[in-house]
């Protein structure tokens, strides 16, 4: 059992609006290249099953491929890069007013 597996919902959260907001970010949060994909985290999910939409990063196709399948990075390095990209995506969404704290 993974350390935080007991906190994972049985079904991933889906939000078309969240993905639409991520697509409003035009440049890759890691390298700055124009044109992004909403890349889902691969952690804690089986093959072919995507993580919750909130765990997406605004990545260019090259960075997305490198994190998903890159041979120059270890599995741990890919996870660190994806986590960094998710945090940077959340920062961009907040700065654009697309994610807000509510009471």
Buried (B, 14 or more C-beta within 10 A) or exposed (E): EEEEEEEEEEEBEEEEEBBEBBEEBEBBBBEEBEEBBBBBBBEBBEEEEBBBBBBBBBBBEBBBEBBEEBEEBEEEEBBEBBBBBBEBBBEBBEEEEBBEEEE
